[in-house]
Amino acid sequence: MSITDIKTFYRKAAKDTVLIKRMWNGNSSYDDFIHNSVKEASIQGHNFTYSEAKEWMKDKPHIKASGELSDSQLELVVGGKE
């Protein structure tokens, strides 16, 4: 597992509303979000699998297990503060 790649991509994605919207892509499924995240990360040169990403995310208390965005991330996605 490339924990470094996952961490680097997560830090970038958390600040990029366009990227977050692309990863959600109108899906409400947490699994779809993870699959899209792995695909976007790969496009940007980060190398990790769906299983690695899911395992990493489940161990993070600040990432909601339901797959929902945090309140601050949600504000960014729906056009709130940047």
C-alpha positions in Angstrom: 0.0 0.0 0.0 1.2 3.4 -0.8 0.1 5.3 2.3 2.1 8.3 1.1 0.1 8.4 -2.1 -3.2 8.1 -0.3 -2.3 10.8 2.2 -1.0 13.2 -0.5 -4.1 12.7 -2.6 -6.4 13.1 0.4 -4.8 16.4 1.4 -5.1 17.7 -2.2 -8.7 16.5 -2.6 -9.8 18.0 0.7 -8.9 21.4 -0.6 -10.2 21.0 -4.2 -14.0 21.4 -4.6 -13.9 20.6 -8.3 -12.1 17.4 -7.6 -14.5 16.5 -4.8 -17.5 17.1 -7.2 -15.8 14.9 -9.8 -15.3 12.1 -7.3 -18.9 12.2 -6.1 -20.1 12.5 -9.7 -23.7 12.6 -8.6 -23.4 9.3 -6.7 -24.6 8.9 -3.2 -22.7 5.6 -2.7 -19.6 5.6 -0.5 -18.2 2.7 -2.6 -18.7 4.7 -5.8 -16.9 7.7 -4.2 -13.9 5.5 -3.3 -13.8 4.0 -6.8 -13.9 7.5 -8.3 -11.2 8.6 -5.9 -8.9 5.8 -6.9 -9.5 6.7 -10.6 -8.8 10.4 -10.1 -5.8 9.7 -8.0 -4.4 7.4 -10.7 -4.9 10.1 -13.4 -2.8 12.4 -11.2 0.0 9.9 -10.7 -0.9 8.5 -7.3 -0.9 4.7 -7.0 -3.2 2.9 -4.6 -6.1 0.4 -4.9 -9.8 0.6 -3.9 -9.1 -1.8 -1.1 -6.2 0.2 0.2 -8.2 3.5 0.0 -11.2 1.9 1.8 -9.0 0.5 4.5 -7.2 3.8 5.0 -10.4 5.8 5.2 -12.1 3.5 7.7 -9.4 4.1 10.2 -9.9 7.9 10.0 -12.4 9.2 12.6 -12.7 12.5 10.8 -14.0 10.8 7.6 -17.6 9.9 8.2 -18.3 6.2 7.7 -21.4 6.9 5.8 -19.4 8.5 3.0 -20.8 11.9 3.6 -18.7 15.0 3.3 -17.9 17.0 6.4 -20.0 20.2 6.9 -17.1 22.4 5.7 -16.5 20.2 2.6 -20.2 20.2 1.9 -20.3 24.0 2.0 -17.5 24.1 -0.5 -19.1 21.6 -2.9 -22.5 23.4 -2.9 -20.9 26.7 -3.6 -20.2 28.0 -0.2 -16.8 29.4 1.0 -13.6 28.6 -0.9 
